Amino acid sequence: MSTTRTEVVELLGRHGLKPSRALGQNFVVDANVIDAVVRGAELSQEDLVVEVGPGLGALTVALAAAAKQVLTIEADRHLLAPLAEVLSGASVTNVEVIHGDATTSGWRDHLGDPTKRWSMVSNLPYNIAVPLLMDLLDNEPRISTFTFMVQTEVAERLVAPVGTKAYGIPSLKVAYWCEARIVRRVSATVFYPKPKVSSAVVRMVRRPAPAVDVDPGHLFRLIRTAFGQRRKMLRRSLAPLISPSGFSLAGVEPTARPEQLTINDWARLANIMLL
C-alpha cells in the first residue's frame, strides 16, 4: 500500500505518470488520515462500500480490510495499472474496479438490487464533489451513508447552519436528505501533490425519510429561485411564486433573505406555493 510520499512518487515513476491537475488528483500520503477516514465511516465486515476516485489505492486497501466488498470507480485509465499493482501487492480480493466517470450513471448498475445498502467512502476529486453528491442524494437511495474528504470550503458549504455565509442550496439539499457533520480537519501537507487549500472529512447519514414532507421538485425550485437572487428580499425574488399573503400564511417574513430560512421555513413556503 502506497501511503508515504516517497512510495507514491516511486509508484507513479514506475508507470511513467504524474498527478493530473485537470482530474483533481491529490493522493493521500499519511496513513493516519486514511485510518481516520475509515474509522469515521463506522464500517463493519458486512458493509458494502463505494469509493469514487481510488487513485493509487491507499484508501481502497484500508476499506477492503474493513468491509465486505468495495466497488471503486476510477476515471483515469492511466491509474488502472498502478492501482492494480497496489491491490495485488496487498492481496486484496474483495475489490471491483470500474473504469468510468462517476458523474455518469452507468456504474450504478453494479450496486445491485434496490434492497442493498451501500456506504460511500472517498477522497473525492475536488472538481466533481458537489455535483456528484447532490446527484447521489437525489437519485441513489442505495447509498445510505457518505464519508468523504473534500476541500474545507466545500465541506463548510455542505454542513453550513442557517444564517451563515456558507449556507446555500447544497446545505439545504444535505439537510433535506441527511444528518451531516465535519468529522475532521485535514492539512494540505497530507497530500501529494500538496494542494493550495486544506480539506475536511464529512460524514452524512441519510435520514429514514426526508426532513420535511413536501414535494422536493417544488421545494428546490423555490430555493433555487431565491438563492439565484441571494441579495434580494424574498418578497422580490419570489414574487412570481409566492403571493404577499402567502408569506404570512407560511409564517415567513417577506423581508427576509434566503440564507435566513431553515429547511422547515422553505417547506412551508413550498406548500403555500402549491395552494
Disulfide bonds with the S-S distance in Angstrom:
none
